[in-house]
Amino acid sequence: MKKQTWLLYLAGLLAFSCTSNTPINQEETAVSEPVATQTISYTNPVLPGDYADPSVVRVGDDYWATATSSEWAPLFPILHSKNLVDWETVGHVFPDKLPEWAEAHFWAPEIAHENGRYYIYYTAKKKGGNLCVGVASSASATGPYVDHGPLVCQEVGSIDGYEIRDKDGQLYLVWKEDGNSQGLPTPIWAQRMNEERTALTGEMFEMFRNDPGTWEGGLVEGPAIVRRGDYFYNFYAGDKCCGRECTYGVGVARATSIKGPWEKYEQNPIMKQNEEWKCPGHGTVVSDPSGRDYFLYHAYNTDSFVYAGRQGLLDEIKWGEDGWPYFENNSPATTAQIPVPGGATASEAEDLDISEEFNDGSLSDTWQWPVEQKPAYTFDEGLLVLEASPGKIGTVLGKRTVDADYTATTAIRKSALHGGIMAGLTAIGDNDNAVGIALSDEQIVLWAMKGGSLSTIARTAAPAGEEMVQLRLTTEEGDQMQFAWSADGTTWHPLNEGEAVDASYLPPWDRGVRVGLTAKGPENATAAFDWFRVDN
């Protein structure tokens, strides 16, 4: 993973003009006076790590984004930017608990804004049921959000909700019927929605569906609709989204009415893979104040691939003389330039390394945990005290990985561990698939959980008389993982005779690997960590 590099230069004064491209999910800001801008050069991804299905909206001078959480909480990050390139996590839609009606598969959130209120349409599995599209709203982009429950739940599942107004100002919800989960076609549906966004009204109608004999293969999904001139343009993704066998791409269809007929572009897909980025798709269109259009979407980096997950990329949408949109080279850009208002630029390089010292009594917003198990923890004089749990791999606090090659380290207080607890540093696919190094009963243990089965790979005696023991995980090529321990941070002792553990089994089809801290043992037991670091 290349660190983001910024080249800044003054582009002078740019007179912003109005545009006929008016997506429902952004608030246009008229600018009558020339505004000083700069042009920045950026390197994709702009959202490094597992940020699948990103969605973005501009409100005035601010950009707000969110992305899929899948089975990791807290649900649906809220990210903020002034320039579409430099993003900061500032909260979550559901920071403390799951929506009451849902239990899993928290996918494809879409953020919209209108009349001072923010709306998040999201996919989730209903308790005891199938996939539904739900909605939550807030007066602030950062929340708190009030959940309004599911809007549509079809028999085979409903996903990928998106709101749009027709030419008469009528509000609609657009979504995909998840037929591919049952080997069936995947219609994109639309239906009127009340102004409160709490219920659908009238009759639903089909926009279009996948054509199996084309690049679309088994599905079309992820609709993102904008209006430009006389047409509505529906940017959508086709074929397999995820995992090693993915074949995703981006297509576009247009119509003069929301109800169609919809014409698919004869040169689809307009976004395909290249040597650096694989399986691009499922994004949102956003316009800057000058009327330039951009697409925030996801793709796999061909080096880190499934291990880092589907990362967030940004590319400008160009418009041809024939009225159809296109991307330069019909594939993701490695580097590109974007004009931004003066003062909306970032530092010279984005630091993708992680250093958590646990000194301020709180965790940063980028920590995650499995949706079914919220961790309990406290802070004690610069230590993170993590409560253990007995199930599977125990209590989990993880971070997204962003590269195929990285080193993660932590320091754990050996004297604070009690019998029956195993706590340490872990690479995590999910609760059934993980590998880690831990302290347990005066021993250092290299362990693996594969398909829900726990095994020990190697073990050695922990150093006697040491207050702190450091644990290290070094990963190459995404899945070759070596583990070591140290009493002083200088002399390192490898486990497994220095041989790498093959961790290619870790990532589920829709997620990247996390790396972090785990504590397995009796519920009243705790583990104390001094710090956690990742160097990419």
C-alpha angles and dihedrals in degrees: 000000000000115000112241111267123202126205111187129193135157112257094186126227120344121194107220115218134196120260136205091222102102115168114191091232100063136062114228116223116205112221115193098171126065111263125211111240140181129207117229127194114219138183122223133274102060089178104043115201133020105345102138123179095013119196127194138187131184119220110181107307095343131088120206124192141177137183145193118297098185106180096343124098147242087063125239112353119232110220128189132205140166095202109027090247109064109060133184127190106235102169147319135261091232105021100165111025144006123266106275094240098048136072111175150352099060099188145157106009116191120202120210135172132201135154095357096310132106123217128196116196110194142173122234140156112256116232105270090355145071137284117304138179112241133179137214129183141198141176088230130050090229094049154180089226124204114215116225096187130234123340100188133012115176124190095255093035139274122234145161103043119197131174126221138163121225124226090275092054095253114150120234138182115220121197145153125251105226096228094143088072086068099034091261133124119278112230120193105225134193132194138172116266131199119251092252089059090229102113143020119238136195124010126324119233135194121250097186141308139219121291104218094201093060138062087284091074113170101356154013118207147142098066117198114179130197132174118229120171110314094343141078111215119206113201109197142166127239140204127356114003105187152035133020094315096051119143101175125159140161126253135174136214130184140201138169090231133037087237091057149171087230119210117204115216111257090221095057133171094059092179121046136163125276137186093288105033127044131197101002119193154101106076145134133248118232131176125216120222091269093056099257112143124223135186120218107195142139137259140161118254107233092226101048093024115162093357096070091032131216107337129203116256133182127211133166118245114227124199122222128216088254089063095250124121124241142174125229108267089359089261141077117297119239092204130003142164130242130184114230135177114273110271093027094098130111134227121286094266134015111232108223093181119105128224118174113176098171093223101126099058097247141077123243118250093252096071115106139190136185112284093237096053122048109194124237116218144152136192125241121182095322096325127115106224107202120194114227127230128199102226126101108311093353129231113354135205111174144171130212115258116227104187143040091235121051144131121224122191137176139176119225127191104240095192091059094059119098131198118294097025125115112191135165149087120340143181107215134199093165138313091289097046122049143118127206153153118241147167114244131163095340091312135103109228132195105204139172135203112202122174089343094307117120120212138168117236099180141344139189138176116278115239112271121237096014120133095197130031122193121218125198137196119190116190128193128182090004097282111041103096128184123189132204142162135214138189094204108021091248107071111051126196116204124219125216088034088289093297117141121245113231104235097172089121093065110087118073116224093266103035143061128229120278124204123203150097129324134183120191121183145072114349093243093054124097140194124210120216122192098196145338126215139177123193117193 
